[in-house]
Amino acid sequence: MSEHAAGLAARLLLASALTLWVGLTLLLSRLRWFARVPLTERLRPYAPGGLGASRRRGFRSVETLADVVAPLARTAGDRLARVVGVTEQLALRLERIHSALDVTAFRMRQLGWAVAGLAAAAGVAAATRPSPAVVLLLLAGAPVLAFLVLEQHVASASSRWQRRVFLELPVVAEQLAMLFSAGYSLGAALNRLAERGHGCCATDLRQVIRRVHQGLSETAALQEWASVVRVDAVDRLVPVLALHGETGDLGRLLSEEARAIRREVQRRAIEEMERRGQLVWVPVTVATLVPGVIFLAVPFVEALRLFSGS
């Protein structure tokens, strides 16, 4: 049994070392001193006829490995996220929080963290020499835990962004109502709020303005914002803004929508306060019930002892 356990531990350490080598290769490939382009390749674009594709036919292991591992990391990451209950697409969450990373880069970062966790678990297992079951638990749990830490970070950032947009939306709707009542057009009102605002809504509106500059209409850009942020209040506000060319009292409609959103914000704040108030009573209830149970158990045990003795 000991020889079997030693063989299993050796195979696990070999697999960990191979995985560590792959991860270190991917990480070091991002450093210029490690993946430095040869001088001939750097001078080739300046040579006569050197503006075309490179004629170098050597095997570039780092880039080839990254090209192969990136799709695998993305597919495996998406499947593992669905297994743990994450149903929303990662691309949508990254776009919502205006992350500089795309899905592939984020999955590769998760892979790097998983490899680091696997290396740390292998080091702990080699230093402490636990039982094979504990070794398997360490080697399987550490990469998954590292993966889930980054996944939870993005999910938390996405939830916080949605909440901040929801809390800022009544003020934004009231400002839009005032601007429309003052004679502003939809594009001018959005530009003014995007330039002078500093919150999450202002950041999203700046993205809306960029999409308008890229050729979308204001209504289409706002609908795209609503589909990304996924806040019910935004879904109700965008159709009202879409009426900017069909009605003359859009300021009044936006004021009513702003009051409705503010009432919803107040209702949710009251619900959250009530939930927190109920949570306060949990330790008080436990602290009250435990001594009561003890006081009831003492005479009950004494009565059982007397009956059993008789």
C-alpha positions in Angstrom: 0.0 0.0 0.0 2.9 2.3 0.8 4.5 1.6 -2.6 1.3 2.3 -4.4 0.9 5.6 -2.4 4.5 6.6 -3.2 3.9 5.9 -6.9 0.7 7.9 -7.0 2.4 10.8 -5.2 5.3 10.7 -7.7 2.9 10.8 -10.7 1.0 13.7 -9.2 4.2 15.6 -8.6 5.3 14.9 -12.2 2.0 16.2 -13.5 2.3 19.2 -11.2 5.8 20.0 -12.5 4.6 19.7 -16.1 1.7 22.0 -15.4 4.0 24.4 -13.6 6.4 24.5 -16.6 3.5 25.3 -19.0 2.3 28.1 -16.7 5.8 29.6 -16.2 6.3 29.5 -20.0 3.0 31.4 -20.5 3.9 34.0 -17.8 7.4 34.5 -19.0 6.3 34.9 -22.6 4.8 38.3 -21.5 8.2 39.6 -20.5 10.3 41.4 -23.2 13.6 40.1 -22.0 12.4 36.5 -22.3 10.4 36.7 -25.5 12.7 39.2 -27.2 12.4 39.4 -31.0 15.7 38.7 -32.8 17.5 41.7 -34.4 17.0 40.4 -37.9 13.2 40.3 -37.4 13.2 43.8 -35.9 15.2 45.2 -38.9 13.3 43.3 -41.6 10.4 45.9 -42.0 13.1 48.5 -42.8 14.8 46.4 -45.5 13.8 46.7 -49.2 10.8 44.5 -49.7 10.6 43.8 -46.0 7.1 45.2 -45.4 5.4 42.0 -46.2 5.0 38.9 -44.1 8.0 37.6 -42.2 10.0 34.9 -43.9 11.1 33.4 -40.7 10.1 29.7 -40.6 11.4 28.8 -37.1 9.1 27.3 -34.5 8.1 29.9 -31.9 7.1 27.7 -29.0 5.9 30.5 -26.7 3.5 32.1 -29.1 2.3 28.7 -30.5 1.7 27.4 -27.0 -0.2 30.6 -26.1 -2.3 30.3 -29.2 -3.2 26.7 -28.4 -3.8 27.1 -24.6 -5.9 30.3 -24.9 -9.0 28.6 -26.6 -8.7 25.6 -24.3 -8.6 27.9 -21.2 -11.6 29.8 -22.4 -13.7 26.7 -23.1 -12.7 25.0 -19.8 -13.3 28.2 -17.9 -16.8 28.7 -19.3 -17.7 25.1 -18.5 -16.4 25.3 -15.0 -18.3 28.6 -14.4 -21.5 26.9 -15.6 -20.8 24.0 -13.2 -20.5 26.3 -10.2 -23.8 28.0 -11.1 -22.6 31.1 -13.1 -25.0 31.5 -16.0 -24.3 35.0 -17.1 -21.7 35.4 -19.9 -18.3 36.6 -18.9 -18.1 38.9 -21.9 -21.2 40.7 -20.8 -19.9 41.1 -17.2 -16.6 42.4 -18.4 -18.3 44.9 -20.7 -20.6 46.0 -17.9 -17.7 47.0 -15.6 -15.7 48.4 -18.5 -12.8 46.0 -17.9 -9.7 46.4 -20.1 -9.5 42.6 -20.4 -11.4 40.5 -22.9 -12.7 37.0 -22.3 -9.6 35.2 -23.5 -7.2 37.4 -21.5 -9.3 37.0 -18.4 -9.4 33.2 -18.8 -5.7 33.1 -19.3 -5.2 35.1 -16.1 -7.4 32.6 -14.3 -5.3 29.8 -15.8 -2.2 31.5 -14.4 -3.7 31.7 -11.0 -4.8 28.1 -11.2 -1.3 27.0 -12.1 0.2 29.1 -9.3 -2.3 27.5 -6.9 -1.4 24.0 -8.2 2.3 24.7 -7.7 1.7 26.0 -4.1 -0.4 22.9 -3.3 2.3 20.6 -4.8 4.9 22.4 -2.7 2.8 22.0 0.5 2.2 18.3 -0.4 5.9 17.7 -1.0 6.9 19.4 2.3 4.3 17.8 4.6 3.9 14.4 2.9 0.2 13.9 3.8 -2.0 10.9 2.9 -2.8 10.3 -0.8 -6.4 11.5 -0.2 -5.2 14.8 1.2 -2.7 15.1 -1.7 -5.6 14.7 -4.2 -7.7 17.1 -2.3 -4.9 19.7 -2.3 -4.0 19.3 -6.0 -7.6 19.4 -7.1 -8.9 22.0 -4.8 -6.2 24.7 -5.1 -6.6 25.4 -8.8 -10.4 25.4 -8.6 -10.2 27.8 -5.6 -7.9 30.1 -7.5 -10.2 30.0 -10.5 -13.3 30.8 -8.4 -11.6 33.7 -6.6 -11.2 35.6 -9.8 -14.7 34.5 -11.0 -16.2 35.8 -7.8 -14.3 39.0 -8.1 -15.9 39.8 -11.5 -19.3 38.7 -10.3 -19.1 41.0 -7.3 -17.9 43.9 -9.4 -20.7 43.4 -11.8 -23.3 43.3 -9.0 -21.9 46.5 -7.4 -22.0 48.2 -10.8 -25.6 47.3 -11.3 -26.5 48.5 -7.8 -24.7 51.9 -8.3 -26.4 52.5 -11.6 -29.7 51.8 -10.0 -29.0 54.2 -7.1 -27.8 56.9 -9.5 -30.6 56.6 -12.0 -33.2 58.8 -10.3 -30.8 61.8 -10.3 -29.9 61.1 -13.9 -33.6 60.9 -14.9 -34.3 64.1 -13.1 -31.4 65.9 -14.8 -32.6 64.6 -18.2 -36.1 65.9 -17.4 -34.7 69.4 -16.6 -32.6 69.4 -19.8 -35.5 68.4 -22.0 -37.7 71.0 -20.4 -35.0 73.6 -21.1 -35.0 72.7 -24.8 -32.1 70.3 -25.1 -32.2 67.5 -27.6 -31.5 63.9 -26.7 -28.0 63.9 -28.0 -27.1 67.2 -26.3 -28.6 66.1 -23.0 -26.6 62.8 -23.1 -23.4 64.7 -24.0 -23.9 67.1 -21.1 -24.5 64.4 -18.5 -21.6 62.3 -19.9 -19.2 65.2 -19.7 -20.1 66.5 -16.3 -21.0 63.3 -14.5 -18.6 61.2 -12.4 -20.5 58.1 -11.5 -21.3 54.8 -13.1 -24.2 56.2 -15.1 -21.9 58.9 -16.5 -19.3 56.3 -17.5 -22.0 54.3 -19.2 -23.3 57.3 -21.0 -19.8 58.1 -22.3 -19.8 54.7 -23.8 -23.3 55.5 -25.3 -21.9 58.7 -26.8 -18.9 56.7 -28.3 -21.3 54.3 -29.9 -23.3 57.2 -31.4 -20.1 58.6 -32.8 -19.5 55.2 -34.4 -22.7 55.4 -36.3 -25.5 54.2 -34.0 -28.5 56.3 -33.3 -29.1 57.5 -29.8 -32.0 55.1 -29.3 -30.0 52.1 -30.5 -27.1 53.1 -28.3 -29.3 53.4 -25.3 -30.9 50.1 -26.0 -27.5 48.5 -26.2 -26.7 50.1 -22.8 -29.8 48.6 -21.3 -29.0 45.1 -22.7 -25.5 45.3 -21.1 -26.3 46.8 -17.7 -29.5 44.7 -17.2 -31.2 46.9 -14.6 -35.0 47.0 -14.7 -35.2 50.7 -14.1 -32.9 51.3 -17.1 -35.2 49.0 -19.2 -38.1 51.3 -18.3 -36.3 54.6 -18.8 -34.9 53.8 -22.3 -38.3 53.4 -24.0 -39.3 56.8 -22.5 -36.2 58.4 -24.0 -37.0 56.7 -27.3 -40.1 59.0 -27.5 -37.9 62.1 -27.9 -39.0 62.6 -31.5 -42.7 61.8 -31.0 -43.8 63.9 -28.0 -43.4 67.4 -26.8 -43.8 66.8 -23.1 -40.9 64.4 -22.6 -39.7 66.4 -19.6 -42.9 65.6 -17.8 -42.7 61.9 -18.6 -39.1 61.7 -17.5 -40.0 63.5 -14.2 -42.7 60.9 -13.6 -40.3 58.1 -14.4 -37.7 59.6 -12.0 -40.2 59.7 -9.2 -41.2 56.1 -9.9 -37.5 55.0 -9.8 -36.9 56.9 -6.6 -39.9 55.2 -4.9 -38.4 51.9 -6.0 -35.0 52.8 -4.6 -36.7 53.8 -1.3 -38.7 50.6 -1.2 -35.6 48.5 -1.7 -33.7 50.5 1.0 -36.5 49.8 3.5 -36.5 46.1 2.6 -32.7 46.0 3.1 -33.0 47.8 6.5 -35.7 45.3 7.6 -33.5 42.4 6.6 -30.6 43.8 8.5 -32.8 44.4 11.5 -33.9 40.8 11.4 -30.3 39.6 11.3 -29.6 41.5 14.5 -31.9 39.2 16.4 -30.2 36.0 15.2 -27.4 36.1 17.8 -29.8 37.4 20.5 -32.1 34.5 19.8 -29.3 32.0 19.9 -27.8 33.5 23.1 -31.3 33.2 24.7 -32.1 29.7 23.6 -28.9 28.0 24.5 -29.1 28.8 28.3 -32.8 27.9 28.2 -32.1 24.5 26.6 -29.4 23.8 29.2 -31.7 24.7 32.1 -34.4 22.4 30.7 -31.9 19.6 30.0 -30.5 19.4 33.6 -33.9 18.4 35.3 -34.7 16.2 32.4 -31.5 14.2 32.7 -31.9 14.1 36.5 -35.4 12.7 36.1 -34.2 10.0 33.7 -31.4 9.1 36.2 -33.9 8.7 39.0 -36.3 6.6 36.9 -33.5 4.4 35.7 -32.2 4.0 39.3 -35.6 2.9 40.6 
